[in-house]
């Protein structure tokens, strides 16, 4: 007979979980494993809300296992380290992003790209090496192998730094890999949401010229005056789009809704790269002829390996890059999810776990 979630491991844990595809989150008792010799345990203080959390709690990708505790933008303070842990000590500020395990022997793992390992273990809604389920950061404690722990620099605020563990690395990695971080490069950023606003900040820190491409004219002032974008295109304005044809070296497309990509391909110079980091739930139409006529690339990118994630956090701290956030209490999370569906947030919700997840939450 299988054990209850609170009986699987020795350490009691408290979180909020979805029980079914309604996606409604409520208090949940479960357990975490004891700190192994290569593990780092920490008290969770903040956890960002990613759009993939919303997809997962509602089973929109068809792979959700309930009860499901979401959250993979997790930061806090170390409470215990295993006997073989060398990089971390009690009291350190740390974080965990989207993954907590991989095979460590395949081609991807050997090249510090655990994020592309076929056996990657996700931070939540995945099965760990010991056969138990992984639970995310909408919870009071976390434990992970030190390989998957990120050191948070002292000058980085934990609340506004948390979303970088997913949103930050998701845009940083393709900029670096596809050569779109070179000073003087012209980069388009499609969508000014949780990913897009961070992409603009990183691009400007790299010395890149940035054009934000959006369906919302109301975002122009925000993009240019607050985030520092150089220009703004309304994607539904054919005159603006026509005038910008063939001007961009690359585009980071952060949009997760179904949308046409032919106009975006047209914005690229010859040899330009359109990199998809959003995840629409239906296939997009890919016109081939415009690719042939300019030796253009449509590519995809998904988070980054642990070495690059640490590099990204250190770069962000050096350049004072954080997410623009709205901090919420744990018991506001269902309202936040409703607002997220409507894109009613600038630009990322972050749950104040340390101060608001406790016995008063209904357990």
Phi, psi and omega in degrees: 000130183289151182277154173292154181307324181281354182251353185294323185231165185285339187259123178292141179222153181233131179210188172239133185229152167269139181257344184199174185294357171298334179079004180289128181263142179209165184304145188211127174266132176211201182214154175245154178289158173295156181291112178284175186294339177250013185263156171237126175254141178214154174280123180283128178253321179219151173216126177286156175256115180262153179300331178292335173299318180295314177303318186290314183294335179263005180055038182285345175259359174076016183234010186287139176247124182257150356291145186237119175261109183279183175113113176222029170233072197250127178225152179182201185237134184296132178250337181198144175232150178287166186295336181258004180284126184251334190267347186228155178219164178303134181098346179294148171273126186220170177212161172231134179261228192277348185222153180228007180189161176196180185281334178066014180226348182280176180301316181296312180299323181293343181248027178059035178236055180302336181294343178252012177291133178298340181251023178304137178255119181284156182297330174218162179059038179221171178251125182281173181306325184275005177089356179268163184278149175268141179238141188273201193270003171282059188203166188276337181224160178215147173221135180208155173300142186301337178299334185253016178257133178256133176279125179267119181302150185301327185275001181265124176294135184295320184294309182281346177274335185307313183296342179295337182293344171236297183301318182295307183292331181296328178262329180295314185301310179292329176299316181290312187294318185268013175071026182261013179253005181285133179307137180092346176296147176257115184245133171263141176239116181266121180093127180245071178238214182302317178279314187299318183292328177288324178300319179298317182296315179296315182300317179294325177293330177283348184086028183264146172280128188240129170243123175273134180244119188215156173273353188251102178303332183295345183270357185298312181300315179300314183298316186273312186280322183269315186266344175088016176298151182276329179205171187218130178242133172270114189295340179270358179266101187298327180294315178298315181296318179298318182294336182262004182304135173069026185250350188249139177284329181199163178223133170259116183258110185262002189280131180260358175272157177294130182206156180286137178253352177304314179298328181290319178300324179295333180287341185282144167292170170303142182070011180287162185232125173257113185251120181270124174238346170284166184228078177300146184276357175230154181298145175265157178276127183247104178282127186275322186306315179296335176289317181298321187283354179221013186046051182264158184239135165249121187230172175230160179207141183226116183039223181194169176287172185292323179298316181288328178295319176295320177300318180297314180298318180295319177297316180299317180296319180297325185254014178055042178265124173222168174279152170276122192231161167237112182279133183232164174274161182301321184283001175264358193299323181292323174295320178299320178297320177297319178292325180297321177304324182268008183057034182265062176202141174241103346240356183213130171282140173229127181275129175279083184294314187302324183260345188235351175264107182203187185295343179283353181285004174116005179263000000 
